[in-house]
Amino acid sequence: MSIILWTASRRWISVALVGALIVFMIVIQREAILSGSRFAYYTRPQSELLLEQGNFWKSFRKDLIDHGLKVQPLTHPEDTALDISFNASDHRARPDLLSMTIPQWEAMRNSHSSFVNKIRAKAYRLPYNANTRGIVTTAGGPYLPVALVSIRMLRETGSTLPVEVFLSTWKEYDPVICGKVLPTLNAQCVILQDIFDHDPATRKAKHSGIDKYQYKIMSILFSSFEDVLFLDSDCFPIHDPESLFRSEPYVSTGLVLWPDFWFPSESPLFFEIAAIRPPPIYQRASTEAGEILYSKRKHELSLLLATYYNYYGPNFFYPLQSQGAPGEGDKETFLWSAAALDETFHTVKKSVHALGYVTQSGDWKGSAMAQFDPIQDFNPASIPNDGDKPTTYPRPFFAHVNFPKLDPGQIFEDSSFGATGPTTDSDGTRRRVWHGNKTDAVEFFGLDLERIVWRVVKDVACEYEGEFVSWNRKKNVCRKAEEYWSAVFGDDIEEEEDKEAEES
């Protein structure tokens, strides 16, 4: 009897220990998720996720085609002059510039309605790892060095969030950046071709029908994360973005978007086709989609509709939603897919801020945009005061360096900015590109962001010259970066050395 009791007791002890261990692991995993640890548990092998992504695409692409638009593409309006700066007090009329035949209108309305009904009825399950969050970007070929600079800037904030860099095909794969450098930064390249090739029809056609602006929605759709901060390859956060996932307005809405410079310019026909009540044009600015916060759990349906808008975007929905306005492309598809399905979203109110300088000859040279903290924008009471100097606007949170892009291999010779390039003034002197001096930079950003950016550019240039595929024909990459750094920031270096000497 004593042996039986001892055996039973041992069995119960074992069960209790296993139970306690399970509870402990659940608590640890939950804390990892809530704290934003990059090592929040990986729920399954990458190969298993890839198989699920491929099967999802095979099924979903069939539905995209079955509910496709089998009419002539829309005639794109030209010379629309829609580069009109947004002003909420300007209660102008919505532009109506797009022509459409009755068959086109009927086909688009019927297709839109049938597709929405399909995704509501089919109950798709998006392929991602639950309870994970991370950053997603797209960067093919020559944009990989740009993405590397942005990821290095992300790490300057102290963020450990994982990063997925989406490439269209293996032709864009750089073995040094993807195979060696990014893994050291908790980042990896993901090849969309591996997902698309699960569909025999895509493989046979040797392309997926996806190009340019359409890659953004595909990278969000096929990222492994449940909560996604999408950033263009030339966009990076100024502060650790981890807090954005845990705070309003993201927690309640699951979708946060930032404004562009311009008035929105959707055609009235779009609202008829999508069965949306058109808001006043002065309610919000158009969208600048260089940064997007997405909850795939909360926005499963609207992500599918946004994919539909982008799949048929170039010939139909891009002109419908922009009518030739600046930046026409995917930028409005995210907001309107949520609106069409009556899903929640938040648009940041604080206007985008242009970064640049006035040259010695009096010309404005803009090269980047600053977007602002959505938490402080949503709750102005959270904006801290700087001593006796009250702050009335949220802090800058993202820098989108869109023109020219920060590729260390060509930024110092980029003629698209002008004959002298972005880093040289009209009188031939090297200079800062966003502010005239350190004081102005610190006053705006709260830190000398320009100095940090150019140190990272210099470090990348000198660490990897001669190694990246896109730099194969580049010469003196490191020397050019060091010369610019010394000419523009040399005095700052001397000041820091003097200060350190005094403190010691």
C-alpha positions in Angstrom: 0.0 0.0 0.0 2.8 2.4 0.9 4.5 1.8 -2.5 1.2 2.5 -4.3 0.7 5.7 -2.3 4.3 6.8 -3.0 3.9 6.1 -6.7 0.7 8.0 -6.8 2.2 10.9 -4.9 5.2 11.0 -7.2 2.8 11.1 -10.2 0.9 14.0 -8.8 4.1 15.8 -8.0 5.2 15.4 -11.6 1.9 16.6 -12.9 2.1 19.6 -10.6 5.7 20.4 -11.6 4.7 20.2 -15.3 1.7 22.4 -14.7 3.8 24.9 -12.9 6.4 24.9 -15.7 3.7 25.5 -18.3 2.3 28.4 -16.3 5.8 29.8 -15.9 6.4 29.6 -19.6 3.1 31.3 -20.4 4.0 34.1 -18.0 7.4 34.5 -19.5 6.1 34.5 -23.1 3.4 37.0 -22.1 5.9 39.3 -20.5 8.2 39.0 -23.5 5.4 40.1 -25.8 4.2 42.9 -23.6 7.8 44.2 -23.1 8.4 44.0 -26.8 11.4 41.6 -26.5 12.7 40.6 -29.9 12.9 37.1 -28.5 9.1 36.9 -27.9 8.6 33.2 -28.8 8.7 32.0 -32.3 5.7 29.7 -32.6 6.8 27.5 -35.5 9.6 26.8 -38.1 10.0 29.3 -40.9 9.4 26.5 -43.4 6.0 25.9 -42.0 5.0 29.6 -42.2 6.3 29.7 -45.8 4.1 26.8 -46.7 1.1 28.4 -45.1 1.9 31.7 -46.9 2.2 29.9 -50.3 -1.1 28.1 -49.8 -2.8 31.3 -48.8 -1.6 33.1 -51.8 -2.6 30.4 -54.2 -6.2 30.5 -52.9 -6.4 34.3 -52.4 -4.9 35.1 -55.9 -7.6 33.0 -57.4 -10.3 35.0 -55.7 -8.5 38.3 -56.8 -8.7 37.1 -60.4 -12.3 35.7 -60.1 -13.5 39.1 -58.9 -11.2 41.0 -61.2 -11.9 43.9 -63.5 -12.5 42.8 -67.1 -13.0 46.2 -68.7 -10.6 48.7 -70.3 -8.3 50.5 -67.9 -9.3 54.0 -66.8 -8.0 56.9 -68.8 -5.6 58.7 -66.5 -6.3 62.4 -66.1 -3.3 64.7 -67.0 -2.2 68.1 -65.9 -4.6 68.0 -62.9 -2.7 70.6 -60.8 -3.6 68.8 -57.6 -0.4 69.7 -55.7 -2.5 71.9 -53.4 -1.2 72.3 -49.8 -3.7 71.0 -47.3 -5.4 73.6 -45.2 -8.3 72.4 -43.0 -9.9 75.9 -43.1 -10.1 75.8 -46.9 -13.5 74.3 -47.5 -13.0 73.7 -51.2 -14.9 71.3 -53.4 -13.7 67.8 -54.1 -12.1 67.6 -57.6 -14.0 65.6 -60.2 -11.5 65.0 -63.1 -11.8 61.3 -63.9 -13.8 60.1 -66.9 -15.4 56.7 -66.8 -17.8 54.9 -69.1 -21.0 53.3 -67.8 -19.6 49.8 -68.4 -16.5 50.6 -66.5 -18.5 52.0 -63.6 -20.8 49.0 -63.5 -18.0 46.6 -63.7 -16.0 48.2 -60.9 -19.0 48.6 -58.6 -20.1 45.0 -59.1 -16.6 43.6 -58.8 -15.9 45.6 -55.6 -19.2 44.4 -54.0 -18.7 40.8 -55.0 -15.1 40.8 -53.7 -16.1 42.3 -50.3 -18.9 39.7 -50.0 -16.4 37.0 -50.8 -13.8 37.9 -48.2 -16.6 38.4 -45.6 -18.0 34.9 -46.3 -14.7 32.9 -46.8 -13.2 33.7 -43.4 -9.6 33.8 -44.4 -6.9 33.3 -41.9 -3.9 35.5 -42.6 -0.6 33.6 -42.3 1.4 35.2 -39.4 2.8 34.3 -36.0 0.4 35.3 -33.4 1.4 37.7 -30.6 4.5 39.0 -32.4 5.4 42.5 -33.5 8.1 43.9 -35.8 9.2 46.2 -38.5 8.7 45.6 -42.2 10.2 47.3 -45.2 10.7 46.7 -48.9 14.1 47.2 -50.5 15.1 45.7 -53.8 18.6 45.7 -55.3 20.1 49.3 -55.1 17.8 50.2 -52.2 19.3 47.6 -49.9 22.1 49.9 -48.7 19.4 52.6 -48.1 17.5 50.1 -45.9 20.7 49.2 -44.1 21.2 52.8 -43.1 17.6 53.0 -41.9 17.9 49.8 -39.8 21.2 51.1 -38.3 19.3 54.3 -37.4 16.5 52.2 -35.8 19.1 50.5 -33.6 20.5 53.9 -32.6 17.1 54.4 -30.8 17.8 51.3 -28.7 15.0 49.3 -30.4 15.5 45.6 -30.6 12.3 44.9 -32.7 12.9 42.4 -35.4 13.0 43.6 -39.0 11.9 41.8 -42.2 13.2 43.3 -45.5 11.1 42.1 -48.4 12.6 41.6 -51.9 10.7 40.7 -55.0 13.0 38.0 -56.4 16.3 36.3 -55.7 17.9 38.6 -58.3 17.6 41.4 -55.8 19.3 39.4 -53.1 22.7 40.7 -51.9 24.7 37.9 -50.2 26.6 40.3 -48.0 23.8 42.6 -46.8 21.2 39.8 -46.5 23.5 36.9 -45.6 26.0 38.6 -43.2 25.1 42.1 -42.2 21.3 42.1 -41.5 21.4 39.0 -39.3 23.7 40.9 -36.9 21.0 43.6 -36.6 18.2 41.1 -35.9 16.9 41.6 -39.5 16.4 39.2 -42.4 15.6 39.3 -46.1 12.3 37.7 -47.2 11.9 36.8 -50.9 8.3 37.2 -52.2 9.1 34.9 -55.1 9.3 32.0 -52.6 5.7 32.7 -51.6 4.3 33.4 -55.1 5.9 30.3 -56.6 3.5 28.1 -54.6 0.9 29.1 -57.2 1.6 27.2 -60.4 -0.1 29.9 -62.5 2.3 32.5 -61.1 5.3 30.2 -61.6 4.3 29.5 -65.2 3.9 33.2 -66.0 7.3 33.9 -64.4 5.9 36.9 -62.5 3.2 37.5 -60.0 1.6 40.6 -61.6 3.0 42.6 -58.7 5.3 45.6 -59.3 6.4 48.9 -57.7 3.9 50.3 -55.3 2.2 46.9 -55.0 5.0 45.4 -53.0 4.2 47.4 -49.9 0.9 45.7 -49.3 2.4 42.3 -50.1 5.2 42.8 -47.5 2.6 43.7 -44.8 0.3 40.9 -45.8 3.1 38.3 -45.8 5.2 39.5 -42.9 5.4 37.0 -40.0 4.3 39.6 -37.4 0.8 40.2 -36.1 1.6 43.8 -35.3 3.5 45.6 -38.0 5.2 48.9 -38.3 5.8 49.3 -42.0 8.5 51.8 -43.0 9.7 52.7 -46.5 13.4 51.8 -46.9 14.3 55.5 -46.7 12.3 56.1 -43.5 13.5 55.5 -39.9 12.3 56.3 -36.4 13.9 59.0 -34.3 12.8 57.3 -31.0 12.3 53.6 -30.1 9.0 52.7 -31.8 8.1 50.0 -29.2 5.8 52.3 -27.3 3.6 52.9 -30.3 2.3 49.4 -30.2 1.3 49.6 -26.6 -0.4 53.0 -26.6 -3.3 54.9 -28.1 -4.3 55.5 -30.8 -3.0 52.1 -32.0 -4.4 50.0 -29.2 -8.0 50.8 -29.9 -7.9 51.2 -33.7 -5.1 48.9 -35.0 -4.3 51.2 -37.9 -2.4 54.5 -37.7 -1.6 56.6 -40.8 0.3 59.9 -41.3 -0.5 62.9 -43.4 1.0 64.1 -46.7 1.4 67.7 -47.7 -1.6 67.8 -50.0 -5.4 67.9 -50.1 -6.9 64.5 -50.7 -8.1 64.0 -54.3 -10.3 60.9 -54.5 -12.7 60.9 -57.4 -16.4 61.1 -56.4 -16.8 58.0 -58.5 -14.7 56.0 -56.0 -17.1 56.6 -53.2 -20.0 55.4 -55.4 -18.1 52.2 -56.3 -17.0 51.5 -52.8 -20.4 52.5 -51.2 -18.7 55.0 -48.9 -20.2 58.2 -47.7 -17.6 60.8 -48.9 -16.2 62.9 -46.1 -15.5 66.6 -46.5 -12.3 67.1 -48.4 -10.9 69.3 -45.6 -11.5 66.7 -42.9 -7.9 65.3 -43.3 -4.9 65.6 -45.5 -4.0 62.9 -48.1 -1.9 60.0 -46.8 1.9 59.8 -46.7 2.4 56.0 -46.5 6.1 55.9 -45.7 5.1 54.7 -42.3 2.0 52.7 -41.3 1.0 50.9 -38.1 -1.1 47.8 -38.7 -2.8 45.2 -36.5 -3.3 42.2 -38.8 -5.6 40.6 -36.3 -7.9 43.7 -36.2 -7.6 44.5 -39.9 -7.7 41.1 -41.5 -10.5 42.0 -43.9 -9.3 45.5 -44.8 -5.8 44.1 -45.5 -7.4 41.8 -48.1 -9.4 44.7 -49.6 -6.3 46.9 -49.6 -4.6 44.0 -51.5 -7.4 44.1 -54.0 -7.1 47.8 -54.4 -3.4 47.4 -55.1 -3.6 44.4 -57.3 -5.8 46.4 -59.6 -4.3 49.7 -58.6 -2.3 51.0 -61.5 -5.1 50.7 -64.0 -8.1 51.4 -61.7 -7.8 52.3 -58.0 -4.7 54.5 -58.0 -6.2 57.0 -60.5 -9.6 56.6 -58.8 -8.2 57.5 -55.4 -5.7 60.2 -56.5 -6.6 61.5 -59.9 -3.0 62.2 -60.8 -2.1 64.0 -57.5 1.5 64.0 -56.3 2.7 60.6 -55.1 -0.2 58.7 -56.7 0.1 55.0 -55.9 -0.7 52.8 -53.0 -0.9 55.7 -50.5 -4.7 56.0 -50.2 -5.5 52.3 -50.4 -4.9 51.5 -46.7 -7.3 54.2 -45.3 -10.1 53.5 -47.8 -10.0 49.8 -47.4 -10.6 50.2 -43.7 -13.3 52.9 -44.3 -15.1 50.7 -46.9 -15.4 47.9 -44.3 -16.3 50.2 -41.4 -13.1 49.3 -39.5 -11.4 51.7 -37.1 -8.3 53.7 -38.0 -6.6 56.9 -36.8 -4.9 59.6 -38.9 -2.3 61.8 -37.2 -3.4 65.5 -37.2 0.0 67.2 -36.9 1.0 68.2 -40.4 4.1 66.7 -42.1 7.1 68.9 -41.9 9.5 69.5 -44.8 13.2 69.2 -44.0 15.7 71.1 -46.2 17.5 74.3 -46.6 17.6 77.6 -48.6 20.8 77.7 -50.7 23.1 80.6 -50.9 21.5 81.5 -54.2 18.0 81.6 -52.5 16.6 78.3 -53.8 14.7 75.9 -51.5 16.2 72.4 -51.4 13.9 69.9 -49.6 15.2 66.4 -49.1 13.2 64.8 -46.3 10.0 64.8 -44.3 9.4 64.7 -40.5 6.3 62.9 -39.2 5.2 63.3 -35.6 4.5 61.2 -32.5 1.0 59.7 -32.8 0.8 59.2 -29.0 1.4 62.9 -28.2 -0.7 63.9 -31.2 -3.6 61.8 -29.9 -3.2 63.0 -26.3 -1.7 66.5 -26.2 -1.7 66.4 -22.4 1.2 63.9 -22.7 3.4 66.4 -24.4 6.1 67.4 -21.8 7.0 71.0 -21.2 10.6 72.1 -21.6 11.0 74.2 -18.5 9.4 77.6 -18.8 9.0 77.0 -22.6 5.7 75.1 -23.2 5.7 72.7 -26.1 2.5 72.9 -28.1 3.2 70.2 -30.7 4.2 66.5 -30.6 7.8 65.5 -31.0 9.1 64.5 -34.4 9.1 60.7 -34.5 10.0 59.6 -38.1 12.4 61.0 -40.7 11.5 60.0 -44.3 14.6 60.8 -46.4 12.9 60.4 -49.7 14.9 62.6 -52.1 17.7 61.8 -52.6 17.9 58.6 -50.7 20.7 58.0 -48.2 22.7 55.5 -50.2 26.3 56.0 -49.0 27.5 54.8 -52.4 26.0 57.7 -54.3 24.6 60.3 -51.9 27.7 62.6 -52.3 27.4 62.6 -56.1 23.7 62.4 -56.7 22.9 64.9 -59.5 19.2 64.4 -59.3 19.2 66.9 -56.5 21.0 69.5 -58.6 24.4 70.0 -60.1 26.0 70.4 -56.7 24.3 67.4 -55.1 22.4 67.5 -51.7 25.4 67.9 -49.4 27.0 70.9 -51.2 25.5 74.4 -51.2 25.3 76.5 -54.4 28.5 78.3 -53.4 30.4 75.0 -53.3 30.6 74.6 -49.5 29.6 71.4 -47.8 26.8 71.8 -45.4 24.1 70.2 -43.3 21.0 69.2 -45.4 18.1 69.7 -42.9 19.1 72.6 -40.7 21.7 75.4 -40.8 23.4 74.4 -37.6 23.5 72.1 -34.6 21.4 74.4 -32.4 18.5 74.4 -34.9 18.7 70.7 -35.3 18.6 70.0 -31.5 15.8 72.5 -31.1 13.6 70.7 -33.6 14.5 67.0 -33.1 15.5 67.1 -29.4 18.9 65.7 -30.5 21.4 66.3 -33.2 19.8 63.8 -35.6 21.7 65.0 -38.6 25.0 64.2 -37.0 23.9 60.7 -36.0 22.6 60.1 -39.5 25.8 61.1 -41.2 27.9 59.1 -38.7 25.9 56.0 -39.7 26.3 56.8 -43.4 30.0 57.2 -42.9 30.3 54.0 -40.9 28.3 52.0 -43.5 30.4 53.5 -46.3 33.7 52.6 -44.7 32.7 49.2 -43.3 31.3 47.8 -46.6 33.0 49.6 -49.5 33.7 47.1 -52.2 31.4 44.5 -50.7 27.8 45.3 -51.8 26.6 44.2 -55.2 25.2 47.7 -56.0 28.5 49.3 -55.1 30.6 47.2 -57.5 31.5 50.1 -59.7 31.6 52.8 -57.0 35.0 54.3 -56.1 36.2 56.2 -53.0 32.9 55.5 -51.2 34.5 55.7 -47.7 36.8 58.7 -48.6 33.9 60.8 -49.8 31.9 60.0 -46.7 34.9 60.9 -44.4 35.6 64.1 -46.2 32.0 65.3 -45.8 31.9 64.2 -42.2 35.1 66.0 -41.4 34.1 69.2 -43.2 30.6 69.5 -41.7 30.9 67.9 -38.3 34.6 68.3 -37.5 34.0 71.2 -35.1 31.4 69.1 -33.2 34.0 66.3 -32.8 36.6 68.8 -31.4 34.0 70.2 -29.0 33.1 66.8 -27.7 36.8 65.9 -27.3 37.4 69.1 -25.4 34.3 68.5 -23.2 35.5 64.9 -22.4 38.9 66.2 -21.5 37.5 68.8 -19.1 35.2 66.2 -17.5 38.1 63.8 -17.0 
